[in-house]
Amino acid sequence: MKLEDQVCSLELAKKLKELGVKQESYWSWLKGDADYGDEPYLLGCTTKLEEDECSAFTVAELGEKLPNKIEKNNGVTI
């Protein structure tokens, strides 16, 4: 299975960053350069993201970010 199929898409990663999700993931969408041809973003590992780069979360990492419970407006907990 390709790595791209195991992490969230670039579009979703950008949206999660925009929504304020803490950027802590093993994988990241990194800005490509001329050495890599036409690919504007590539998957890679880094300890520091540039402003236009974002975390490429795996399903497990996203699952860990979910709250333990969710309370609705009427006080019901799911």
mmCIF file of the N, C-alpha and C atoms, coordinates in Angstrom:
data_MODEL
# 
_entry.id   MODEL 
# 
loop_
_atom_site.group_PDB 
_atom_site.id 
_atom_site.type_symbol 
_atom_site.label_atom_id 
_atom_site.label_alt_id 
_atom_site.label_comp_id 
_atom_site.label_asym_id 
_atom_site.label_entity_id 
_atom_site.label_seq_id 
_atom_site.pdbx_PDB_ins_code 
_atom_site.Cartn_x 
_atom_site.Cartn_y 
_atom_site.Cartn_z 
_atom_site.occupancy 
_atom_site.B_iso_or_equiv 
_atom_site.pdbx_formal_charge 
_atom_site.auth_seq_id 
_atom_site.auth_comp_id 
_atom_site.auth_asym_id 
_atom_site.auth_atom_id 
_atom_site.pdbx_PDB_model_num 
ATOM 1   N N  . MET A 1 1  ? 0.856   -1.174 0.000   1.00 0.00 ? 1  MET A N  1 
ATOM 2   C CA . MET A 1 1  ? 0.000   0.000  0.000   1.00 0.00 ? 1  MET A CA 1 
ATOM 3   C C  . MET A 1 1  ? 0.904   1.240  0.000   1.00 0.00 ? 1  MET A C  1 
ATOM 4   N N  . LYS A 1 2  ? 0.537   2.207  -0.807  1.00 0.00 ? 2  LYS A N  1 
ATOM 5   C CA . LYS A 1 2  ? 1.313   3.437  -0.887  1.00 0.00 ? 2  LYS A CA 1 
ATOM 6   C C  . LYS A 1 2  ? 1.097   4.291  0.356   1.00 0.00 ? 2  LYS A C  1 
ATOM 7   N N  . LEU A 1 3  ? 2.136   5.031  0.718   1.00 0.00 ? 3  LEU A N  1 
ATOM 8   C CA . LEU A 1 3  ? 2.061   5.900  1.893   1.00 0.00 ? 3  LEU A CA 1 
ATOM 9   C C  . LEU A 1 3  ? 0.946   6.932  1.737   1.00 0.00 ? 3  LEU A C  1 
ATOM 10  N N  . GLU A 1 4  ? 0.751   7.439  0.516   1.00 0.00 ? 4  GLU A N  1 
ATOM 11  C CA . GLU A 1 4  ? -0.300  8.425  0.263   1.00 0.00 ? 4  GLU A CA 1 
ATOM 12  C C  . GLU A 1 4  ? -1.685  7.895  0.622   1.00 0.00 ? 4  GLU A C  1 
ATOM 13  N N  . ASP A 1 5  ? -1.852  6.567  0.600   1.00 0.00 ? 5  ASP A N  1 
ATOM 14  C CA . ASP A 1 5  ? -3.133  5.951  0.937   1.00 0.00 ? 5  ASP A CA 1 
ATOM 15  C C  . ASP A 1 5  ? -3.289  5.727  2.441   1.00 0.00 ? 5  ASP A C  1 
ATOM 16  N N  . GLN A 1 6  ? -2.239  5.991  3.215   1.00 0.00 ? 6  GLN A N  1 
ATOM 17  C CA . GLN A 1 6  ? -2.265  5.730  4.651   1.00 0.00 ? 6  GLN A CA 1 
ATOM 18  C C  . GLN A 1 6  ? -2.329  7.001  5.497   1.00 0.00 ? 6  GLN A C  1 
ATOM 19  N N  . VAL A 1 7  ? -2.240  8.157  4.848   1.00 0.00 ? 7  VAL A N  1 
ATOM 20  C CA . VAL A 1 7  ? -2.308  9.430  5.562   1.00 0.00 ? 7  VAL A CA 1 
ATOM 21  C C  . VAL A 1 7  ? -3.425  10.271 4.968   1.00 0.00 ? 7  VAL A C  1 
ATOM 22  N N  . CYS A 1 8  ? -3.811  11.330 5.684   1.00 0.00 ? 8  CYS A N  1 
ATOM 23  C CA . CYS A 1 8  ? -4.875  12.194 5.164   1.00 0.00 ? 8  CYS A CA 1 
ATOM 24  C C  . CYS A 1 8  ? -4.372  12.958 3.935   1.00 0.00 ? 8  CYS A C  1 
ATOM 25  N N  . SER A 1 9  ? -5.289  13.313 3.095   1.00 0.00 ? 9  SER A N  1 
ATOM 26  C CA . SER A 1 9  ? -4.954  14.034 1.862   1.00 0.00 ? 9  SER A CA 1 
ATOM 27  C C  . SER A 1 9  ? -4.379  15.405 2.182   1.00 0.00 ? 9  SER A C  1 
ATOM 28  N N  . LEU A 1 10 ? -3.702  15.979 1.216   1.00 0.00 ? 10 LEU A N  1 
ATOM 29  C CA . LEU A 1 10 ? -3.151  17.321 1.376   1.00 0.00 ? 10 LEU A CA 1 
ATOM 30  C C  . LEU A 1 10 ? -4.256  18.324 1.671   1.00 0.00 ? 10 LEU A C  1 
ATOM 31  N N  . GLU A 1 11 ? -5.379  18.208 0.993   1.00 0.00 ? 11 GLU A N  1 
ATOM 32  C CA . GLU A 1 11 ? -6.497  19.135 1.192   1.00 0.00 ? 11 GLU A CA 1 
ATOM 33  C C  . GLU A 1 11 ? -7.030  19.055 2.619   1.00 0.00 ? 11 GLU A C  1 
ATOM 34  N N  . LEU A 1 12 ? -7.225  17.818 3.119   1.00 0.00 ? 12 LEU A N  1 
ATOM 35  C CA . LEU A 1 12 ? -7.707  17.645 4.491   1.00 0.00 ? 12 LEU A CA 1 
ATOM 36  C C  . LEU A 1 12 ? -6.663  18.141 5.489   1.00 0.00 ? 12 LEU A C  1 
ATOM 37  N N  . ALA A 1 13 ? -5.400  17.859 5.233   1.00 0.00 ? 13 ALA A N  1 
ATOM 38  C CA . ALA A 1 13 ? -4.326  18.309 6.129   1.00 0.00 ? 13 ALA A CA 1 
ATOM 39  C C  . ALA A 1 13 ? -4.303  19.828 6.236   1.00 0.00 ? 13 ALA A C  1 
ATOM 40  N N  . LYS A 1 14 ? -4.478  20.507 5.102   1.00 0.00 ? 14 LYS A N  1 
ATOM 41  C CA . LYS A 1 14 ? -4.511  21.975 5.110   1.00 0.00 ? 14 LYS A CA 1 
ATOM 42  C C  . LYS A 1 14 ? -5.714  22.486 5.909   1.00 0.00 ? 14 LYS A C  1 
ATOM 43  N N  . LYS A 1 15 ? -6.870  21.844 5.746   1.00 0.00 ? 15 LYS A N  1 
ATOM 44  C CA . LYS A 1 15 ? -8.075  22.251 6.456   1.00 0.00 ? 15 LYS A CA 1 
ATOM 45  C C  . LYS A 1 15 ? -7.917  22.043 7.960   1.00 0.00 ? 15 LYS A C  1 
ATOM 46  N N  . LEU A 1 16 ? -7.338  20.914 8.372   1.00 0.00 ? 16 LEU A N  1 
ATOM 47  C CA . LEU A 1 16 ? -7.124  20.646 9.794   1.00 0.00 ? 16 LEU A CA 1 
ATOM 48  C C  . LEU A 1 16 ? -6.182  21.679 10.403  1.00 0.00 ? 16 LEU A C  1 
ATOM 49  N N  . LYS A 1 17 ? -5.145  22.046 9.666   1.00 0.00 ? 17 LYS A N  1 
ATOM 50  C CA . LYS A 1 17 ? -4.227  23.073 10.160  1.00 0.00 ? 17 LYS A CA 1 
ATOM 51  C C  . LYS A 1 17 ? -4.948  24.411 10.290  1.00 0.00 ? 17 LYS A C  1 
ATOM 52  N N  . GLU A 1 18 ? -5.762  24.749 9.276   1.00 0.00 ? 18 GLU A N  1 
ATOM 53  C CA . GLU A 1 18 ? -6.539  25.989 9.292   1.00 0.00 ? 18 GLU A CA 1 
ATOM 54  C C  . GLU A 1 18 ? -7.484  26.036 10.495  1.00 0.00 ? 18 GLU A C  1 
ATOM 55  N N  . LEU A 1 19 ? -8.030  24.886 10.883  1.00 0.00 ? 19 LEU A N  1 
ATOM 56  C CA . LEU A 1 19 ? -8.957  24.799 12.017  1.00 0.00 ? 19 LEU A CA 1 
ATOM 57  C C  . LEU A 1 19 ? -8.237  24.796 13.364  1.00 0.00 ? 19 LEU A C  1 
ATOM 58  N N  . GLY A 1 20 ? -6.907  24.783 13.341  1.00 0.00 ? 20 GLY A N  1 
ATOM 59  C CA . GLY A 1 20 ? -6.146  24.875 14.579  1.00 0.00 ? 20 GLY A CA 1 
ATOM 60  C C  . GLY A 1 20 ? -5.707  23.563 15.187  1.00 0.00 ? 20 GLY A C  1 
ATOM 61  N N  . VAL A 1 21 ? -5.798  22.467 14.424  1.00 0.00 ? 21 VAL A N  1 
ATOM 62  C CA . VAL A 1 21 ? -5.338  21.181 14.948  1.00 0.00 ? 21 VAL A CA 1 
ATOM 63  C C  . VAL A 1 21 ? -3.823  21.244 15.121  1.00 0.00 ? 21 VAL A C  1 
ATOM 64  N N  . LYS A 1 22 ? -3.363  20.845 16.300  1.00 0.00 ? 22 LYS A N  1 
ATOM 65  C CA . LYS A 1 22 ? -1.942  20.876 16.613  1.00 0.00 ? 22 LYS A CA 1 
ATOM 66  C C  . LYS A 1 22 ? -1.176  20.020 15.593  1.00 0.00 ? 22 LYS A C  1 
ATOM 67  N N  . GLN A 1 23 ? -0.149  20.569 15.025  1.00 0.00 ? 23 GLN A N  1 
ATOM 68  C CA . GLN A 1 23 ? 0.597   19.912 13.960  1.00 0.00 ? 23 GLN A CA 1 
ATOM 69  C C  . GLN A 1 23 ? 1.672   18.989 14.533  1.00 0.00 ? 23 GLN A C  1 
ATOM 70  N N  . GLU A 1 24 ? 1.231   17.839 14.997  1.00 0.00 ? 24 GLU A N  1 
ATOM 71  C CA . GLU A 1 24 ? 2.114   16.823 15.557  1.00 0.00 ? 24 GLU A CA 1 
ATOM 72  C C  . GLU A 1 24 ? 1.834   15.499 14.885  1.00 0.00 ? 24 GLU A C  1 
ATOM 73  N N  . SER A 1 25 ? 2.671   15.126 13.937  1.00 0.00 ? 25 SER A N  1 
ATOM 74  C CA . SER A 1 25 ? 2.532   13.874 13.220  1.00 0.00 ? 25 SER A CA 1 
ATOM 75  C C  . SER A 1 25 ? 3.906   13.406 12.776  1.00 0.00 ? 25 SER A C  1 
ATOM 76  N N  . TYR A 1 26 ? 4.050   12.111 12.609  1.00 0.00 ? 26 TYR A N  1 
ATOM 77  C CA . TYR A 1 26 ? 5.316   11.574 12.101  1.00 0.00 ? 26 TYR A CA 1 
ATOM 78  C C  . TYR A 1 26 ? 5.513   12.007 10.649  1.00 0.00 ? 26 TYR A C  1 
ATOM 79  N N  . TRP A 1 27 ? 4.443   11.977 9.852   1.00 0.00 ? 27 TRP A N  1 
ATOM 80  C CA . TRP A 1 27 ? 4.502   12.333 8.436   1.00 0.00 ? 27 TRP A CA 1 
ATOM 81  C C  . TRP A 1 27 ? 4.016   13.757 8.213   1.00 0.00 ? 27 TRP A C  1 
ATOM 82  N N  . SER A 1 28 ? 4.556   14.387 7.179   1.00 0.00 ? 28 SER A N  1 
ATOM 83  C CA . SER A 1 28 ? 4.184   15.760 6.846   1.00 0.00 ? 28 SER A CA 1 
ATOM 84  C C  . SER A 1 28 ? 4.085   15.928 5.335   1.00 0.00 ? 28 SER A C  1 
ATOM 85  N N  . TRP A 1 29 ? 3.212   16.849 4.932   1.00 0.00 ? 29 TRP A N  1 
ATOM 86  C CA . TRP A 1 29 ? 3.175   17.285 3.536   1.00 0.00 ? 29 TRP A CA 1 
ATOM 87  C C  . TRP A 1 29 ? 4.171   18.432 3.427   1.00 0.00 ? 29 TRP A C  1 
ATOM 88  N N  . LEU A 1 30 ? 5.290   18.187 2.742   1.00 0.00 ? 30 LEU A N  1 
ATOM 89  C CA . LEU A 1 30 ? 6.376   19.156 2.624   1.00 0.00 ? 30 LEU A CA 1 
ATOM 90  C C  . LEU A 1 30 ? 6.386   19.783 1.247   1.00 0.00 ? 30 LEU A C  1 
ATOM 91  N N  . LYS A 1 31 ? 6.730   21.042 1.194   1.00 0.00 ? 31 LYS A N  1 
ATOM 92  C CA . LYS A 1 31 ? 6.786   21.772 -0.063  1.00 0.00 ? 31 LYS A CA 1 
ATOM 93  C C  . LYS A 1 31 ? 7.888   21.173 -0.938  1.00 0.00 ? 31 LYS A C  1 
ATOM 94  N N  . GLY A 1 32 ? 7.536   20.807 -2.172  1.00 0.00 ? 32 GLY A N  1 
ATOM 95  C CA . GLY A 1 32 ? 8.505   20.266 -3.117  1.00 0.00 ? 32 GLY A CA 1 
ATOM 96  C C  . GLY A 1 32 ? 9.356   21.372 -3.711  1.00 0.00 ? 32 GLY A C  1 
ATOM 97  N N  . ASP A 1 33 ? 10.367  20.977 -4.468  1.00 0.00 ? 33 ASP A N  1 
ATOM 98  C CA . ASP A 1 33 ? 11.184  21.972 -5.165  1.00 0.00 ? 33 ASP A CA 1 
ATOM 99  C C  . ASP A 1 33 ? 11.470  21.474 -6.577  1.00 0.00 ? 33 ASP A C  1 
ATOM 100 N N  . ALA A 1 34 ? 12.213  22.225 -7.326  1.00 0.00 ? 34 ALA A N  1 
ATOM 101 C CA . ALA A 1 34 ? 12.456  21.922 -8.739  1.00 0.00 ? 34 ALA A CA 1 
ATOM 102 C C  . ALA A 1 34 ? 13.101  20.549 -8.938  1.00 0.00 ? 34 ALA A C  1 
ATOM 103 N N  . ASP A 1 35 ? 13.837  20.058 -7.947  1.00 0.00 ? 35 ASP A N  1 
ATOM 104 C CA . ASP A 1 35 ? 14.491  18.752 -8.073  1.00 0.00 ? 35 ASP A CA 1 
ATOM 105 C C  . ASP A 1 35 ? 13.497  17.601 -8.171  1.00 0.00 ? 35 ASP A C  1 
ATOM 106 N N  . TYR A 1 36 ? 12.253  17.836 -7.745  1.00 0.00 ? 36 TYR A N  1 
ATOM 107 C CA . TYR A 1 36 ? 11.245  16.779 -7.737  1.00 0.00 ? 36 TYR A CA 1 
ATOM 108 C C  . TYR A 1 36 ? 10.213  16.935 -8.844  1.00 0.00 ? 36 TYR A C  1 
ATOM 109 N N  . GLY A 1 37 ? 10.488  17.742 -9.819  1.00 0.00 ? 37 GLY A N  1 
ATOM 110 C CA . GLY A 1 37 ? 9.585   17.885 -10.951 1.00 0.00 ? 37 GLY A CA 1 
ATOM 111 C C  . GLY A 1 37 ? 8.372   18.723 -10.639 1.00 0.00 ? 37 GLY A C  1 
ATOM 112 N N  . ASP A 1 38 ? 7.214   18.250 -11.055 1.00 0.00 ? 38 ASP A N  1 
ATOM 113 C CA . ASP A 1 38 ? 5.984   19.030 -10.955 1.00 0.00 ? 38 ASP A CA 1 
ATOM 114 C C  . ASP A 1 38 ? 5.248   18.868 -9.624  1.00 0.00 ? 38 ASP A C  1 
ATOM 115 N N  . GLU A 1 39 ? 5.734   18.012 -8.737  1.00 0.00 ? 39 GLU A N  1 
ATOM 116 C CA . GLU A 1 39 ? 5.037   17.767 -7.477  1.00 0.00 ? 39 GLU A CA 1 
ATOM 117 C C  . GLU A 1 39 ? 5.167   18.964 -6.537  1.00 0.00 ? 39 GLU A C  1 
ATOM 118 N N  . PRO A 1 40 ? 4.057   19.674 -6.251  1.00 0.00 ? 40 PRO A N  1 
ATOM 119 C CA . PRO A 1 40 ? 4.155   20.829 -5.350  1.00 0.00 ? 40 PRO A CA 1 
ATOM 120 C C  . PRO A 1 40 ? 4.368   20.420 -3.891  1.00 0.00 ? 40 PRO A C  1 
ATOM 121 N N  . TYR A 1 41 ? 3.857   19.245 -3.490  1.00 0.00 ? 41 TYR A N  1 
ATOM 122 C CA . TYR A 1 41 ? 4.023   18.750 -2.124  1.00 0.00 ? 41 TYR A CA 1 
ATOM 123 C C  . TYR A 1 41 ? 4.426   17.283 -2.166  1.00 0.00 ? 41 TYR A C  1 
ATOM 124 N N  . LEU A 1 42 ? 5.275   16.903 -1.221  1.00 0.00 ? 42 LEU A N  1 
ATOM 125 C CA . LEU A 1 42 ? 5.735   15.529 -1.092  1.00 0.00 ? 42 LEU A CA 1 
ATOM 126 C C  . LEU A 1 42 ? 5.565   15.085 0.349   1.00 0.00 ? 42 LEU A C  1 
ATOM 127 N N  . LEU A 1 43 ? 5.400   13.785 0.564   1.00 0.00 ? 43 LEU A N  1 
ATOM 128 C CA . LEU A 1 43 ? 5.335   13.258 1.924   1.00 0.00 ? 43 LEU A CA 1 
ATOM 129 C C  . LEU A 1 43 ? 6.741   13.072 2.458   1.00 0.00 ? 43 LEU A C  1 
ATOM 130 N N  . GLY A 1 44 ? 6.955   13.467 3.698   1.00 0.00 ? 44 GLY A N  1 
ATOM 131 C CA . GLY A 1 44 ? 8.263   13.300 4.308   1.00 0.00 ? 44 GLY A CA 1 
ATOM 132 C C  . GLY A 1 44 ? 8.183   13.426 5.807   1.00 0.00 ? 44 GLY A C  1 
ATOM 133 N N  . CYS A 1 45 ? 9.330   13.344 6.443   1.00 0.00 ? 45 CYS A N  1 
ATOM 134 C CA . CYS A 1 45 ? 9.437   13.472 7.895   1.00 0.00 ? 45 CYS A CA 1 
ATOM 135 C C  . CYS A 1 45 ? 10.255  14.714 8.216   1.00 0.00 ? 45 CYS A C  1 
ATOM 136 N N  . THR A 1 46 ? 9.813   15.466 9.183   1.00 0.00 ? 46 THR A N  1 
ATOM 137 C CA . THR A 1 46 ? 10.554  16.635 9.630   1.00 0.00 ? 46 THR A CA 1 
ATOM 138 C C  . THR A 1 46 ? 10.160  16.974 11.056  1.00 0.00 ? 46 THR A C  1 
ATOM 139 N N  . THR A 1 47 ? 11.020  17.673 11.740  1.00 0.00 ? 47 THR A N  1 
ATOM 140 C CA . THR A 1 47 ? 10.689  18.107 13.098  1.00 0.00 ? 47 THR A CA 1 
ATOM 141 C C  . THR A 1 47 ? 10.169  19.537 13.111  1.00 0.00 ? 47 THR A C  1 
ATOM 142 N N  . LYS A 1 48 ? 10.325  20.247 11.997  1.00 0.00 ? 48 LYS A N  1 
ATOM 143 C CA . LYS A 1 48 ? 9.869   21.643 11.928  1.00 0.00 ? 48 LYS A CA 1 
ATOM 144 C C  . LYS A 1 48 ? 9.191   21.896 10.590  1.00 0.00 ? 48 LYS A C  1 
ATOM 145 N N  . LEU A 1 49 ? 7.942   22.329 10.650  1.00 0.00 ? 49 LEU A N  1 
ATOM 146 C CA . LEU A 1 49 ? 7.190   22.624 9.435   1.00 0.00 ? 49 LEU A CA 1 
ATOM 147 C C  . LEU A 1 49 ? 7.341   24.089 9.051   1.00 0.00 ? 49 LEU A C  1 
ATOM 148 N N  . GLU A 1 50 ? 7.448   24.334 7.757   1.00 0.00 ? 50 GLU A N  1 
ATOM 149 C CA . GLU A 1 50 ? 7.405   25.702 7.252   1.00 0.00 ? 50 GLU A CA 1 
ATOM 150 C C  . GLU A 1 50 ? 5.950   26.162 7.290   1.00 0.00 ? 50 GLU A C  1 
ATOM 151 N N  . GLU A 1 51 ? 5.707   27.436 7.099   1.00 0.00 ? 51 GLU A N  1 
ATOM 152 C CA . GLU A 1 51 ? 4.350   27.994 7.208   1.00 0.00 ? 51 GLU A CA 1 
ATOM 153 C C  . GLU A 1 51 ? 3.359   27.334 6.251   1.00 0.00 ? 51 GLU A C  1 
ATOM 154 N N  . ASP A 1 52 ? 3.789   27.022 5.029   1.00 0.00 ? 52 ASP A N  1 
ATOM 155 C CA . ASP A 1 52 ? 2.871   26.454 4.042   1.00 0.00 ? 52 ASP A CA 1 
ATOM 156 C C  . ASP A 1 52 ? 2.904   24.923 4.002   1.00 0.00 ? 52 ASP A C  1 
ATOM 157 N N  . GLU A 1 53 ? 3.491   24.282 5.013   1.00 0.00 ? 53 GLU A N  1 
ATOM 158 C CA . GLU A 1 53 ? 3.506   22.834 5.117   1.00 0.00 ? 53 GLU A CA 1 
ATOM 159 C C  . GLU A 1 53 ? 2.575   22.401 6.254   1.00 0.00 ? 53 GLU A C  1 
ATOM 160 N N  . CYS A 1 54 ? 2.169   21.126 6.239   1.00 0.00 ? 54 CYS A N  1 
ATOM 161 C CA . CYS A 1 54 ? 1.234   20.663 7.259   1.00 0.00 ? 54 CYS A CA 1 
ATOM 162 C C  . CYS A 1 54 ? 1.433   19.185 7.563   1.00 0.00 ? 54 CYS A C  1 
ATOM 163 N N  . SER A 1 55 ? 0.919   18.758 8.704   1.00 0.00 ? 55 SER A N  1 
ATOM 164 C CA . SER A 1 55 ? 1.011   17.367 9.132   1.00 0.00 ? 55 SER A CA 1 
ATOM 165 C C  . SER A 1 55 ? 0.130   16.483 8.265   1.00 0.00 ? 55 SER A C  1 
ATOM 166 N N  . ALA A 1 56 ? 0.651   15.302 7.946   1.00 0.00 ? 56 ALA A N  1 
ATOM 167 C CA . ALA A 1 56 ? -0.096  14.306 7.175   1.00 0.00 ? 56 ALA A CA 1 
ATOM 168 C C  . ALA A 1 56 ? -0.477  13.190 8.154   1.00 0.00 ? 56 ALA A C  1 
ATOM 169 N N  . PHE A 1 57 ? -1.571  13.394 8.870   1.00 0.00 ? 57 PHE A N  1 
ATOM 170 C CA . PHE A 1 57 ? -1.969  12.474 9.932   1.00 0.00 ? 57 PHE A CA 1 
ATOM 171 C C  . PHE A 1 57 ? -2.389  11.115 9.391   1.00 0.00 ? 57 PHE A C  1 
ATOM 172 N N  . THR A 1 58 ? -2.027  10.055 10.139  1.00 0.00 ? 58 THR A N  1 
ATOM 173 C CA . THR A 1 58 ? -2.533  8.722  9.849   1.00 0.00 ? 58 THR A CA 1 
ATOM 174 C C  . THR A 1 58 ? -3.898  8.584  10.521  1.00 0.00 ? 58 THR A C  1 
ATOM 175 N N  . VAL A 1 59 ? -4.609  7.527  10.198  1.00 0.00 ? 59 VAL A N  1 
ATOM 176 C CA . VAL A 1 59 ? -5.914  7.283  10.831  1.00 0.00 ? 59 VAL A CA 1 
ATOM 177 C C  . VAL A 1 59 ? -5.740  7.134  12.339  1.00 0.00 ? 59 VAL A C  1 
ATOM 178 N N  . ALA A 1 60 ? -4.700  6.429  12.758  1.00 0.00 ? 60 ALA A N  1 
ATOM 179 C CA . ALA A 1 60 ? -4.460  6.228  14.190  1.00 0.00 ? 60 ALA A CA 1 
ATOM 180 C C  . ALA A 1 60 ? -4.198  7.560  14.893  1.00 0.00 ? 60 ALA A C  1 
ATOM 181 N N  . GLU A 1 61 ? -3.411  8.431  14.278  1.00 0.00 ? 61 GLU A N  1 
ATOM 182 C CA . GLU A 1 61 ? -3.128  9.732  14.883  1.00 0.00 ? 61 GLU A CA 1 
ATOM 183 C C  . GLU A 1 61 ? -4.388  10.576 14.999  1.00 0.00 ? 61 GLU A C  1 
ATOM 184 N N  . LEU A 1 62 ? -5.233  10.535 13.982  1.00 0.00 ? 62 LEU A N  1 
ATOM 185 C CA . LEU A 1 62 ? -6.493  11.283 14.046  1.00 0.00 ? 62 LEU A CA 1 
ATOM 186 C C  . LEU A 1 62 ? -7.403  10.714 15.120  1.00 0.00 ? 62 LEU A C  1 
ATOM 187 N N  . GLY A 1 63 ? -7.432  9.392  15.253  1.00 0.00 ? 63 GLY A N  1 
ATOM 188 C CA . GLY A 1 63 ? -8.244  8.753  16.285  1.00 0.00 ? 63 GLY A CA 1 
ATOM 189 C C  . GLY A 1 63 ? -7.823  9.166  17.681  1.00 0.00 ? 63 GLY A C  1 
ATOM 190 N N  . GLU A 1 64 ? -6.520  9.331  17.897  1.00 0.00 ? 64 GLU A N  1 
ATOM 191 C CA . GLU A 1 64 ? -6.021  9.752  19.204  1.00 0.00 ? 64 GLU A CA 1 
ATOM 192 C C  . GLU A 1 64 ? -6.441  11.176 19.543  1.00 0.00 ? 64 GLU A C  1 
ATOM 193 N N  . LYS A 1 65 ? -6.716  11.985 18.532  1.00 0.00 ? 65 LYS A N  1 
ATOM 194 C CA . LYS A 1 65 ? -7.092  13.380 18.758  1.00 0.00 ? 65 LYS A CA 1 
ATOM 195 C C  . LYS A 1 65 ? -8.575  13.545 19.087  1.00 0.00 ? 65 LYS A C  1 
ATOM 196 N N  . LEU A 1 66 ? -9.375  12.497 18.887  1.00 0.00 ? 66 LEU A N  1 
ATOM 197 C CA . LEU A 1 66 ? -10.802 12.583 19.190  1.00 0.00 ? 66 LEU A CA 1 
ATOM 198 C C  . LEU A 1 66 ? -11.026 12.655 20.698  1.00 0.00 ? 66 LEU A C  1 
ATOM 199 N N  . PRO A 1 67 ? -12.048 13.386 21.115  1.00 0.00 ? 67 PRO A N  1 
ATOM 200 C CA . PRO A 1 67 ? -12.346 13.448 22.555  1.00 0.00 ? 67 PRO A CA 1 
ATOM 201 C C  . PRO A 1 67 ? -12.927 12.122 23.043  1.00 0.00 ? 67 PRO A C  1 
ATOM 202 N N  . ASN A 1 68 ? -12.824 11.873 24.348  1.00 0.00 ? 68 ASN A N  1 
ATOM 203 C CA . ASN A 1 68 ? -13.371 10.648 24.935  1.00 0.00 ? 68 ASN A CA 1 
ATOM 204 C C  . ASN A 1 68 ? -14.890 10.636 24.942  1.00 0.00 ? 68 ASN A C  1 
ATOM 205 N N  . LYS A 1 69 ? -15.487 11.833 25.020  1.00 0.00 ? 69 LYS A N  1 
ATOM 206 C CA . LYS A 1 69 ? -16.940 11.922 24.999  1.00 0.00 ? 69 LYS A CA 1 
ATOM 207 C C  . LYS A 1 69 ? -17.346 13.232 24.342  1.00 0.00 ? 69 LYS A C  1 
ATOM 208 N N  . ILE A 1 70 ? -18.563 13.233 23.846  1.00 0.00 ? 70 ILE A N  1 
ATOM 209 C CA . ILE A 1 70 ? -19.116 14.422 23.206  1.00 0.00 ? 70 ILE A CA 1 
ATOM 210 C C  . ILE A 1 70 ? -20.457 14.714 23.864  1.00 0.00 ? 70 ILE A C  1 
ATOM 211 N N  . GLU A 1 71 ? -20.645 15.943 24.318  1.00 0.00 ? 71 GLU A N  1 
ATOM 212 C CA . GLU A 1 71 ? -21.910 16.326 24.946  1.00 0.00 ? 71 GLU A CA 1 
ATOM 213 C C  . GLU A 1 71 ? -22.719 17.178 23.963  1.00 0.00 ? 71 GLU A C  1 
ATOM 214 N N  . LYS A 1 72 ? -23.975 16.789 23.780  1.00 0.00 ? 72 LYS A N  1 
ATOM 215 C CA . LYS A 1 72 ? -24.881 17.551 22.936  1.00 0.00 ? 72 LYS A CA 1 
ATOM 216 C C  . LYS A 1 72 ? -25.462 18.705 23.739  1.00 0.00 ? 72 LYS A C  1 
ATOM 217 N N  . ASN A 1 73 ? -26.143 19.606 23.079  1.00 0.00 ? 73 ASN A N  1 
ATOM 218 C CA . ASN A 1 73 ? -26.730 20.781 23.744  1.00 0.00 ? 73 ASN A CA 1 
ATOM 219 C C  . ASN A 1 73 ? -27.715 20.414 24.842  1.00 0.00 ? 73 ASN A C  1 
ATOM 220 N N  . ASN A 1 74 ? -28.397 19.274 24.708  1.00 0.00 ? 74 ASN A N  1 
ATOM 221 C CA . ASN A 1 74 ? -29.401 18.905 25.718  1.00 0.00 ? 74 ASN A CA 1 
ATOM 222 C C  . ASN A 1 74 ? -28.779 18.082 26.857  1.00 0.00 ? 74 ASN A C  1 
ATOM 223 N N  . GLY A 1 75 ? -27.453 18.043 26.933  1.00 0.00 ? 75 GLY A N  1 
ATOM 224 C CA . GLY A 1 75 ? -26.783 17.359 28.040  1.00 0.00 ? 75 GLY A CA 1 
ATOM 225 C C  . GLY A 1 75 ? -26.562 15.881 27.841  1.00 0.00 ? 75 GLY A C  1 
ATOM 226 N N  . VAL A 1 76 ? -26.963 15.327 26.708  1.00 0.00 ? 76 VAL A N  1 
ATOM 227 C CA . VAL A 1 76 ? -26.766 13.903 26.442  1.00 0.00 ? 76 VAL A CA 1 
ATOM 228 C C  . VAL A 1 76 ? -25.309 13.683 26.046  1.00 0.00 ? 76 VAL A C  1 
ATOM 229 N N  . THR A 1 77 ? -24.683 12.679 26.665  1.00 0.00 ? 77 THR A N  1 
ATOM 230 C CA . THR A 1 77 ? -23.289 12.338 26.357  1.00 0.00 ? 77 THR A CA 1 
ATOM 231 C C  . THR A 1 77 ? -23.267 11.101 25.457  1.00 0.00 ? 77 THR A C  1 
ATOM 232 N N  . ILE A 1 78 ? -22.472 11.204 24.398  1.00 0.00 ? 78 ILE A N  1 
ATOM 233 C CA . ILE A 1 78 ? -22.314 10.037 23.519  1.00 0.00 ? 78 ILE A CA 1 
ATOM 234 C C  . ILE A 1 78 ? -20.911 9.495  23.651  1.00 0.00 ? 78 ILE A C  1 
# 
